[in-house]
Structures are given as C-alpha cells and as structure tokens.
Amino acid sequence: MSATANVKSFFNSPYFFWALLAVPSIGMISGALNGGDLERLLHPTGEFSARFMIICMIITPLKMLFPKANWIRWLARRRRYLGVAAFGYAALHTLYYVIDLGTLSAVMTDFVEAGIWTGWLAFVIFVPLAITSNDLSIRKMGPRSWKNLQRAVYVAAVATLAHWILVSHGPGGALVHFIPLAGLEAYRIWRNMTDKPTTRRARGNATAA
C-alpha cells in the first residue's frame, strides 16, 4: 500500500474521527480532575454538545444544497458518531452540573426552573438516540421506526435552544449557533414541499445510503 493510501486510510478511520471529536473534552476533563471550578466548565461542555448536534442535523440540508460535495458525504457517513459525541458532551455537562450542586435536594429545587428542566428534557431525549445509534438497533427496530425515533432530535434541539437562552446572560451565543440550523432546516422543508414525489424518494434513498 502506498504512503498516500496509508494517509487516506488513516484520515478515513473511525478511530481518527473519534479522536477528533474527543479533543475538546481533554481540557474539560483535566480541568475537573485538577480541581477546577465545575461551574465554569458547564458552558463549554454544553456548547460542544449543541455544536455536534447542530452539525449532525445540518448534514441533510447541506447535501440538498451541495449534492456533489465530497466533504459533506464524508461527514454524512459519520453522522451517528457526531450524534453520540453530542450525547457524550451533554452527559459530561449534566455530570458536572449535578456534582457542582452537590445534593439531590439542590438538583430537585433547581429542576422547577424553565432554564433547567429544558436542559434535562434535551438530555433525556439524547439517551435513547445515542443508545440506538448503531447498525444492530437499525436492524432490530427496522429503518422506518429507527428514523422516527431519531426525529426526536428536533424536540431536543428546541429544548437545547431554550435551555441555552434561559441560563445565559443573553441570547446571542445560542442564536449564533441555531439561526444557521433554522435557516437550513427551512430550506430542507421548502425543498421537500416543492420537489416532485419521485425526486423526494430518490433523494431519500441517496441520503439513507
């Protein structure tokens, strides 16, 4: 095998992609292990969870916009990895939040606030999505049921946006991330409404592949 083929194989390896997704967590985990302020780590863990979720969600409308773009196809083949990474950072975010509060009573007291229960809602939705992000689940559930479950990510996205806005000092950071997602999703819906049924079926088959 040539050196070029070896390099290409390395970058296409799932292990490389997992390592890439894990890079932002290094500082977050080492900071916590070294006694850092967990409250200060809540924002970056939550932000990266939202970012990976958004990237995962915009792949389909981007494929509609740029059907021949190789880099989008490359990402599409790794969409489930991005979804699991979003859950991983959400789990880290939730763990730091619970440890920082310290007691179950404090967690329950906080839960009634809209900015908190929306975050819990998003996390609870992430759990089954992450657990079923594998070929075995697709075979057991069937492609249609699996896709219907995965569509719950839209509810998680709305809950994440509400959580981010309500716990932040302003909506700026959340909107910078979610406005592009909203725009691309609006484009996807418009395309689905205006395309002929045969075109939609062909594109759906291409997306599933």
BAFI-3210 file (N, C-alpha, C; in Angstrom, 3 decimals, decimal comma, padded with zeros to 6 digits):
// residues 209
n [1|2|3|4|5|6|7|8|9|10|11|12|13|14|15|16|17|18|19|20|21|22|23|24|25|26|27|28|29|30|31|32|33|34|35|36|37|38|39|40|41|42|43|44|45|46|47|48|49|50|51|52|53|54|55|56|57|58|59|60|61|62|63|64|65|66|67|68|69|70|71|72|73|74|75|76|77|78|79|80|81|82|83|84|85|86|87|88|89|90|91|92|93|94|95|96|97|98|99|100|101|102|103|104|105|106|107|108|109|110|111|112|113|114|115|116|117|118|119|120|121|122|123|124|125|126|127|128|129|130|131|132|133|134|135|136|137|138|139|140|141|142|143|144|145|146|147|148|149|150|151|152|153|154|155|156|157|158|159|160|161|162|163|164|165|166|167|168|169|170|171|172|173|174|175|176|177|178|179|180|181|182|183|184|185|186|187|188|189|190|191|192|193|194|195|196|197|198|199|200|201|202|203|204|205|206|207|208|209]
n.u [000,845|000,559|002,151|000,419|-002,064|-002,052|-002,132|-004,611|-006,259|-005,854|-007,004|-009,613|-010,321|-012,434|-011,445|-009,707|-011,569|-013,134|-011,163|-010,738|-013,214|-013,066|-011,110|-011,798|-012,724|-010,595|-009,308|-011,502|-012,034|-009,549|-009,357|-011,429|-010,538|-008,291|-009,226|-010,601|-012,991|-016,138|-018,465|-017,616|-016,971|-019,331|-020,506|-018,771|-018,923|-021,663|-021,971|-020,393|-021,784|-024,186|-023,158|-022,179|-024,565|-025,958|-024,318|-024,686|-027,393|-027,532|-026,498|-028,160|-029,754|-027,545|-026,545|-028,571|-028,217|-025,592|-025,077|-022,967|-020,740|-017,865|-016,924|-019,179|-020,427|-018,525|-018,824|-021,481|-021,343|-020,425|-022,288|-023,687|-021,673|-021,240|-023,665|-023,544|-021,341|-022,401|-024,205|-022,338|-020,926|-023,088|-023,702|-021,415|-021,686|-024,057|-023,228|-021,228|-022,811|-024,547|-022,691|-021,577|-023,732|-024,162|-026,064|-029,018|-031,376|-030,841|-030,624|-033,272|-034,627|-033,708|-034,769|-037,369|-037,138|-037,415|-035,198|-033,679|-035,178|-035,643|-033,127|-032,708|-034,742|-033,791|-031,489|-032,542|-033,868|-031,688|-030,556|-031,907|-031,508|-028,730|-028,154|-029,320|-027,869|-026,580|-025,792|-027,006|-029,291|-030,747|-031,336|-032,854|-035,012|-035,954|-035,680|-037,606|-038,931|-036,685|-035,782|-037,967|-037,731|-035,251|-035,949|-036,762|-034,760|-035,258|-037,013|-035,286|-033,446|-034,919|-035,436|-032,824|-032,039|-033,829|-032,988|-030,297|-030,640|-032,124|-030,474|-028,293|-026,646|-027,557|-029,185|-027,441|-025,182|-026,469|-028,210|-026,437|-025,489|-027,851|-029,428|-028,308|-028,893|-031,713|-032,254|-031,252|-032,819|-035,313|-034,941|-034,669|-037,246|-038,740|-037,695|-038,553|-041,283|-041,644|-040,411|-040,938|-042,697|-041,236|-038,670|-038,181|-038,232|-036,008|-033,954|-034,202|-033,472|-030,820|-029,832|-030,193|-028,398]
n.v [-001,192|002,232|005,287|007,455|006,191|005,052|007,330|008,385|006,295|006,455|008,993|008,444|006,627|005,444|005,673|007,846|009,876|009,706|010,398|013,027|014,171|013,923|015,666|018,388|017,728|017,137|019,245|019,985|017,730|017,323|019,717|019,463|017,215|018,246|019,833|022,102|024,841|023,645|024,880|026,732|025,063|024,191|025,662|025,342|022,498|022,077|023,704|022,477|020,097|021,022|022,064|019,778|018,399|020,178|020,190|017,553|017,658|019,456|018,211|016,829|018,964|020,330|018,455|018,548|021,116|021,033|018,628|017,211|017,525|016,302|016,480|016,776|014,351|012,787|013,630|012,842|010,077|009,739|010,624|009,446|009,163|011,815|012,382|010,697|011,832|014,339|013,536|012,535|014,852|016,211|014,499|014,830|017,517|017,420|015,770|017,358|019,479|018,283|017,350|019,781|021,076|019,344|018,059|015,961|017,244|019,896|019,697|018,957|021,208|023,121|022,101|022,936|025,320|026,912|027,151|025,037|022,558|022,333|021,760|019,249|017,843|017,842|016,280|013,812|013,010|012,682|010,324|007,744|008,132|008,083|005,510|003,901|004,411|002,659|-000,103|-002,524|-001,761|-000,506|-002,687|-004,268|-002,597|-001,765|000,213|002,326|002,723|003,287|005,672|007,308|007,442|008,769|011,259|012,618|014,250|016,812|017,862|017,788|019,680|022,088|022,207|022,397|024,871|026,583|026,075|027,008|029,764|030,581|030,088|031,609|034,852|036,300|036,029|035,861|034,045|031,543|032,029|032,585|030,052|028,581|029,900|029,493|026,717|026,771|028,184|026,426|024,175|025,219|025,574|022,888|021,891|023,450|022,534|019,854|020,249|021,391|019,776|017,114|014,035|011,736|012,726|013,335|010,764|009,592|011,221|010,684|007,982|008,243|009,705|007,915|005,966]
n.w [000,000|-000,849|000,381|000,209|000,117|002,645|004,278|003,525|004,359|007,100|007,773|007,114|008,945|011,568|014,119|014,049|013,632|015,957|017,805|017,029|017,665|020,388|021,238|022,202|024,755|026,346|027,786|029,335|030,934|032,211|033,577|035,444|036,894|038,042|039,990|039,155|038,740|038,550|037,729|035,870|033,822|032,818|030,727|028,353|027,986|027,535|025,303|023,293|023,065|021,953|019,559|018,174|017,880|016,209|013,909|013,136|012,450|010,308|008,134|006,249|004,932|003,858|002,081|000,238|-000,758|-001,733|-003,523|-004,698|-003,201|-001,776|000,838|002,393|002,005|003,248|005,900|006,257|006,319|008,822|010,544|012,715|014,590|015,291|016,530|018,787|020,018|020,657|022,633|024,493|025,345|026,412|028,520|030,082|030,689|032,210|034,331|035,551|036,364|038,266|040,175|040,931|042,188|044,302|046,082|046,059|046,777|046,145|043,389|042,729|043,614|041,842|039,521|038,865|037,562|034,407|032,740|033,561|033,539|030,836|029,883|031,084|029,763|027,098|027,487|028,370|026,059|024,385|025,319|024,469|021,736|021,435|022,393|020,457|018,193|016,203|014,000|014,723|016,192|014,187|012,553|014,330|015,030|012,598|009,654|009,274|011,809|013,308|012,154|012,764|015,553|015,736|014,828|017,019|017,759|016,928|018,804|020,974|020,085|020,125|022,879|023,809|022,738|024,133|026,769|026,666|026,100|028,335|030,552|030,066|029,965|027,905|024,659|022,542|022,006|021,735|019,575|017,500|016,948|016,417|014,492|011,838|011,671|011,775|009,415|007,427|007,920|007,284|004,579|003,811|004,379|002,600|000,143|000,232|000,102|-002,391|-004,276|-006,649|-005,949|-006,850|-007,016|-004,355|-003,236|-004,502|-003,528|-000,824|-000,735|-001,496|000,627|002,749|001,965]
ca.u [000,000|001,373|002,077|-000,797|-003,197|-001,982|-002,591|-006,051|-006,895|-005,786|-007,981|-010,946|-010,531|-013,336|-010,655|-009,247|-012,700|-013,457|-010,125|-011,008|-014,369|-012,715|-010,095|-012,262|-013,011|-009,362|-009,180|-012,653|-011,876|-008,353|-009,678|-012,231|-009,710|-007,303|-009,898|-011,109|-014,355|-017,047|-019,452|-017,018|-016,901|-020,670|-020,795|-018,120|-019,439|-022,975|-021,829|-019,914|-022,888|-025,083|-022,472|-022,166|-025,945|-026,289|-023,600|-025,387|-028,696|-027,466|-025,909|-029,147|-029,973|-026,324|-026,489|-029,506|-027,607|-024,337|-025,180|-021,743|-019,616|-017,300|-016,736|-020,468|-020,605|-017,614|-019,489|-022,725|-021,010|-020,043|-023,344|-024,013|-020,589|-021,494|-024,777|-023,063|-020,479|-023,302|-024,668|-021,213|-020,684|-024,259|-023,549|-020,378|-022,331|-025,006|-022,445|-020,600|-023,889|-025,015|-021,609|-021,410|-024,804|-023,758|-027,083|-030,225|-032,384|-030,495|-030,986|-034,724|-035,044|-033,380|-035,471|-038,619|-036,839|-037,539|-033,866|-033,094|-035,904|-035,458|-031,860|-032,949|-035,544|-032,889|-030,595|-033,334|-034,100|-030,405|-030,186|-032,277|-030,921|-027,348|-028,147|-029,740|-027,052|-025,732|-026,425|-027,853|-030,576|-031,472|-031,863|-033,873|-036,168|-036,406|-035,272|-038,646|-039,091|-035,439|-035,790|-038,980|-037,134|-034,184|-036,534|-036,922|-033,669|-035,793|-037,508|-034,085|-032,840|-035,724|-035,192|-031,452|-032,054|-034,492|-032,091|-029,140|-031,058|-032,619|-029,417|-027,226|-026,921|-028,197|-029,447|-026,515|-024,418|-027,374|-028,742|-025,355|-025,420|-029,111|-030,015|-027,952|-029,661|-033,098|-032,287|-031,055|-033,994|-036,380|-034,650|-034,977|-038,708|-039,190|-037,346|-039,431|-042,630|-041,700|-039,934|-041,885|-042,553|-040,172|-037,396|-038,006|-037,873|-034,638|-033,038|-034,262|-032,657|-029,415|-029,476|-030,091|-027,190]
ca.v [000,000|003,429|006,221|008,255|005,343|004,910|008,592|008,460|005,303|006,983|010,052|007,867|005,686|005,928|005,995|009,224|010,780|009,706|011,182|014,423|014,593|013,920|016,688|019,460|017,247|016,921|020,333|019,971|016,646|017,571|020,820|018,936|016,315|019,057|020,670|023,332|025,231|022,919|025,808|027,342|024,044|023,870|026,281|024,689|021,143|022,218|024,327|021,482|019,169|021,684|022,184|018,489|018,115|021,028|019,668|016,323|017,983|020,241|017,418|016,561|020,128|020,651|017,525|019,070|022,302|020,680|017,169|016,590|017,880|015,104|016,665|016,546|012,893|012,287|013,878|012,071|008,707|009,776|011,364|008,829|009,482|013,176|012,304|010,105|012,843|015,326|012,943|012,448|016,168|016,507|013,710|015,498|018,752|017,054|015,259|018,497|020,255|017,563|017,366|021,160|021,363|018,590|017,238|015,694|018,265|021,091|019,396|018,995|022,600|023,789|021,477|023,622|026,478|026,596|027,009|023,767|021,371|022,215|021,052|017,836|017,269|017,577|015,171|012,570|012,630|012,241|008,979|006,672|008,396|007,609|004,058|003,230|004,863|001,550|-000,927|-003,538|-001,141|-000,286|-003,983|-004,731|-001,710|-001,505|001,569|003,353|003,003|003,907|007,073|008,029|007,729|009,747|012,590|013,278|015,216|018,157|018,289|018,041|020,921|023,198|022,243|022,886|026,321|027,243|025,939|027,874|031,156|030,872|030,052|032,537|036,257|036,855|035,003|035,986|032,831|030,494|032,373|032,432|028,633|027,975|030,551|028,727|025,473|027,094|028,538|025,227|023,326|025,845|025,237|021,462|021,756|024,052|021,608|018,690|020,647|021,802|018,710|016,082|012,834|010,848|013,363|013,158|009,363|009,375|011,882|009,942|006,777|008,660|010,105|006,691|005,268]
ca.w [000,000|-000,968|001,508|000,038|000,516|004,101|004,864|003,276|005,228|008,468|007,954|006,974|010,043|012,622|015,313|013,884|013,801|017,382|018,475|016,697|018,450|021,814|021,546|023,097|026,109|027,109|028,758|030,243|031,903|033,028|034,475|036,554|037,703|038,746|040,987|038,578|039,062|037,659|037,165|034,683|032,778|032,339|029,432|027,205|027,752|026,912|023,982|022,332|022,830|020,996|018,270|017,475|017,498|015,066|012,741|012,761|011,877|009,065|007,051|005,201|004,061|003,118|000,951|-000,770|-001,358|-002,419|-003,665|-005,207|-002,328|-001,133|002,276|003,033|002,007|004,280|007,181|006,324|006,707|010,233|011,244|014,000|015,516|015,766|017,462|020,037|020,638|021,262|023,889|025,416|025,958|027,239|029,743|030,870|031,143|033,264|035,464|036,236|036,988|039,463|041,174|041,412|043,145|045,492|046,748|045,280|047,092|045,374|041,995|042,622|043,782|040,578|038,397|038,513|036,724|032,975|032,159|033,985|033,069|029,383|029,706|031,411|028,681|025,972|027,844|028,394|024,661|023,827|025,798|023,527|020,417|021,468|022,581|019,213|017,062|015,764|012,963|015,347|016,522|012,934|012,116|015,271|015,010|011,232|009,274|009,453|013,241|013,778|011,701|013,541|016,858|015,591|014,595|018,324|017,908|016,724|020,123|021,779|019,607|020,662|024,324|023,999|022,475|025,256|027,927|026,476|026,224|029,677|031,574|029,684|030,241|026,720|023,648|021,415|021,712|021,266|018,259|016,518|016,609|015,982|013,314|010,626|011,667|011,422|008,004|006,611|008,069|006,497|003,171|003,622|004,334|001,332|-000,936|000,320|-000,295|-003,789|-005,160|-007,036|-005,097|-007,325|-006,650|-002,912|-002,956|-004,951|-002,608|000,425|-000,893|-001,529|001,995|003,563|001,583]
c.u [000,882|001,197|000,810|-002,029|-003,229|-002,521|-004,105|-006,803|-006,922|-006,864|-009,415|-011,289|-011,515|-012,580|-010,115|-010,386|-013,117|-012,444|-010,349|-012,171|-014,032|-011,766|-010,624|-012,473|-011,756|-009,203|-010,310|-012,506|-010,666|-008,590|-010,469|-011,392|-008,681|-007,940|-010,412|-012,557|-015,311|-018,069|-018,920|-016,921|-018,273|-020,921|-020,087|-018,616|-020,796|-022,891|-021,357|-020,974|-023,838|-024,444|-022,492|-023,574|-026,326|-025,597|-024,284|-026,680|-028,607|-026,920|-026,906|-029,447|-028,726|-026,153|-027,453|-028,902|-026,401|-024,271|-023,895|-020,524|-019,118|-017,201|-018,047|-020,765|-019,737|-018,235|-020,731|-022,462|-020,656|-021,083|-023,643|-022,924|-020,814|-022,629|-024,359|-022,146|-021,314|-023,832|-023,541|-020,926|-021,869|-024,185|-022,509|-020,930|-023,255|-024,280|-021,824|-021,651|-024,337|-023,952|-021,447|-022,496|-024,620|-024,791|-028,290|-031,280|-032,111|-030,854|-032,484|-035,257|-034,823|-034,286|-036,703|-038,377|-036,829|-036,180|-033,196|-033,855|-035,830|-034,146|-031,992|-033,747|-034,666|-032,007|-031,334|-033,617|-032,825|-030,109|-030,609|-031,699|-029,494|-027,284|-028,453|-028,933|-026,046|-026,520|-027,361|-029,237|-031,411|-032,100|-033,008|-035,156|-036,792|-036,087|-036,320|-038,820|-037,860|-035,400|-036,810|-038,460|-036,096|-034,720|-036,809|-035,815|-034,170|-036,374|-036,327|-033,434|-033,592|-035,488|-033,796|-031,375|-032,685|-033,601|-030,934|-029,526|-031,410|-031,538|-028,264|-027,639|-027,588|-028,340|-028,415|-025,815|-025,287|-027,855|-027,683|-025,253|-026,700|-029,760|-029,595|-028,714|-031,101|-033,216|-032,163|-032,231|-035,186|-036,189|-035,003|-036,475|-039,260|-038,898|-038,266|-040,853|-042,736|-041,218|-041,059|-041,656|-041,424|-038,799|-037,122|-037,596|-036,431|-033,639|-033,028|-033,443|-031,177|-028,941|-029,294|-028,830|-025,966]
c.v [001,243|004,321|007,062|007,473|005,163|006,151|008,716|007,500|005,792|008,034|009,553|006,891|006,259|006,309|007,423|010,199|010,855|010,532|012,677|014,962|014,716|015,044|017,789|019,013|017,130|017,984|020,339|018,911|016,889|018,711|020,353|018,059|017,072|020,040|021,983|023,592|024,576|023,842|026,467|026,355|023,684|024,433|025,572|023,272|021,197|022,768|023,319|020,414|019,752|021,766|020,874|018,076|018,908|020,532|018,420|016,642|018,710|019,434|017,197|017,789|020,544|019,731|017,944|020,261|021,963|019,163|016,479|016,861|016,652|015,251|016,459|015,048|012,258|012,463|013,009|010,632|008,604|010,493|010,772|009,081|010,871|013,185|011,742|011,087|013,930|014,815|012,901|013,765|016,602|015,753|014,345|016,781|018,461|016,570|016,409|019,333|019,598|017,591|018,758|021,532|020,575|017,691|017,056|016,767|019,555|020,913|019,512|020,412|023,383|023,339|022,249|024,845|026,069|026,378|025,694|022,576|021,224|021,501|019,574|017,148|016,915|016,371|013,832|012,089|012,091|010,773|007,880|006,883|007,870|006,094|003,323|003,663|003,792|000,683|-001,972|-002,976|-000,902|-001,588|-004,447|-003,900|-001,594|-000,060|002,637|003,724|003,705|005,377|007,897|008,377|008,835|011,161|013,323|014,293|016,640|018,715|018,630|019,362|022,138|023,337|022,779|024,386|027,071|027,224|026,929|029,335|031,495|030,872|031,003|033,968|036,946|035,783|034,943|034,700|031,727|030,779|032,252|030,991|028,126|028,653|029,853|027,405|025,732|027,425|027,328|024,270|023,891|025,547|023,776|021,236|022,296|023,129|020,395|019,011|020,928|020,732|017,742|014,841|011,916|011,397|013,188|011,743|009,077|009,999|011,180|008,678|007,113|009,043|008,890|005,930|005,929]
c.w [000,000|000,249|001,434|000,489|002,031|004,806|004,718|004,192|006,673|008,709|007,818|008,095|011,063|013,895|015,246|014,152|015,265|018,164|018,252|017,532|019,936|022,210|022,467|024,538|026,972|028,190|029,773|031,326|032,808|034,003|035,681|037,473|038,522|039,724|040,461|038,966|038,066|037,019|035,891|033,520|032,212|030,948|028,273|026,939|027,059|025,505|022,938|022,067|021,786|019,616|017,495|017,053|016,249|013,804|012,213|012,011|010,537|007,892|005,917|004,348|003,290|001,920|-000,151|-001,511|-002,221|-002,618|-004,111|-004,322|-001,562|000,382|003,034|003,081|003,084|005,667|007,353|006,759|008,193|011,098|012,625|015,034|016,129|016,784|018,805|020,768|021,310|022,596|024,920|026,116|026,811|028,565|030,668|031,485|032,328|034,517|036,255|036,968|038,293|040,553|041,770|042,414|044,434|046,127|045,833|045,531|046,311|043,905|041,809|042,773|042,493|039,436|037,940|037,629|035,254|032,326|032,507|033,419|031,558|029,066|030,009|030,311|027,489|026,270|027,829|026,973|024,031|024,159|024,817|022,127|020,355|021,562|021,280|017,995|016,644|014,780|013,556|015,660|015,265|012,453|013,021|015,172|013,619|010,883|009,552|010,922|013,793|013,384|012,479|014,931|016,750|015,344|015,901|018,569|017,699|018,022|021,028|021,377|020,153|022,166|024,622|023,788|023,642|026,497|027,845|026,693|027,671|030,742|031,250|030,026|029,051|025,661|022,524|021,035|021,146|019,852|017,170|016,051|015,938|014,767|012,017|010,531|011,230|009,940|007,094|006,722|007,301|005,017|002,887|003,499|003,022|000,156|-000,943|-000,135|-001,788|-004,755|-005,498|-006,165|-005,536|-006,965|-005,173|-002,566|-003,344|-004,000|-001,266|000,385|-000,865|-000,145|002,886|003,244|002,141]
res [m|s|a|t|a|n|v|k|s|f|f|n|s|p|y|f|f|w|a|l|l|a|v|p|s|i|g|m|i|s|g|a|l|n|g|g|d|l|e|r|l|l|h|p|t|g|e|f|s|a|r|f|m|i|i|c|m|i|i|t|p|l|k|m|l|f|p|k|a|n|w|i|r|w|l|a|r|r|r|r|y|l|g|v|a|a|f|g|y|a|a|l|h|t|l|y|y|v|i|d|l|g|t|l|s|a|v|m|t|d|f|v|e|a|g|i|w|t|g|w|l|a|f|v|i|f|v|p|l|a|i|t|s|n|d|l|s|i|r|k|m|g|p|r|s|w|k|n|l|q|r|a|v|y|v|a|a|v|a|t|l|a|h|w|i|l|v|s|h|g|p|g|g|a|l|v|h|f|i|p|l|a|g|l|e|a|y|r|i|w|r|n|m|t|d|k|p|t|t|r|r|a|r|g|n|a|t|a|a]
***
